[in-house]
């Protein structure tokens, strides 16, 4: 077996959707642009200006990529439009990816 180390970016997007078909579209676009993704489902909430607790299911979509920043910004714009969201968050971690190959 051989282990290689590669410097890359892990980009994490945080968002909600209103319908399952919106999530399907987001996954398709992400795969087309970046080649794949990891998706986790989350549950959270916040308090409105009227002190009302709102809760919803949200998603954490992660990709590993060497692409430029503009690609991340473009994906957030797509997610906002597809899911009719006011805000989509993303953050970037510079990582060393250890890849062990068994072939």
Secondary structure as the mmCIF struct_conf table of DSSP 4:
data_model
#
loop_
_struct_conf.conf_type_id
_struct_conf.id
_struct_conf.beg_label_comp_id
_struct_conf.beg_label_asym_id
_struct_conf.beg_label_seq_id
_struct_conf.end_label_comp_id
_struct_conf.end_label_asym_id
_struct_conf.end_label_seq_id
STRN STRN1 UNK A 2 UNK A 15
BEND BEND1 UNK A 18 UNK A 19
HELX_RH_AL_P HELX_RH_AL_P1 UNK A 20 UNK A 34
BEND BEND2 UNK A 35 UNK A 35
STRN STRN2 UNK A 38 UNK A 47
TURN_TY1_P TURN_TY1_P1 UNK A 49 UNK A 50
BEND BEND3 UNK A 51 UNK A 51
STRN STRN3 UNK A 53 UNK A 65
HELX_RH_AL_P HELX_RH_AL_P2 UNK A 69 UNK A 83
TURN_TY1_P TURN_TY1_P2 UNK A 84 UNK A 84
BEND BEND4 UNK A 86 UNK A 86
STRN STRN4 UNK A 89 UNK A 101
#
